[in-house]
Amino acid sequence: MHGVGELESVVLTDDWAARQIQLVARDFSTLPLTGRLLVEHLTTPVAI
């Protein structure tokens, strides 16, 4: 993580760390751009 000072990113691999995010909207296509970008970010799989 660049430009955040002394912070470090730590990958959590324990079973308890797995989370399922559920996003709800009447119509995702009508969300403002920032909302659609957030949904895209939160639903993109991350390579571990």
N, C-alpha and C positions, 0 to 999 in steps of 0.2 A: 504494500500500500504506500504509494508515493505521496509525500507532502502532508502527512498526518502526525508528524513529530515522533514520539516514542512509542506509538501504538504498534502492536503486532497482531497479525491474523493467525488464529489457531483453528485447525480443522478438527471438529468433534466427530469421532468415529464410533463412539459407544452407542449401544442400542437406544438408550434413553434420549439421545440427541436427535433422533430422526423425528421430523415434524411434517405434518400434512397441513398445507395452507388451503383454506377454502375461501375464495373470493366470490362475492355476490353483487350483482348489479342487474337492474331491469334490462338494460341493453348496453353491453360493453362498447358497442360501436358509437354510442352517443356520448360517451364520457369525454371530457376535455382532453386535449393532447397530453397534458401531464398525467392524468389518470390512466390513459391508455398505455403510456410509457411505463408507469409504475406496474400495471398489470403484466405487461410484457416482461419486465425485469423480474418480477416475482414468480413468473411461470416458466422461465427459461431454466432448463436443467443445468446444473453445475457439475463440471468434471472434477472428480476427486482424485 
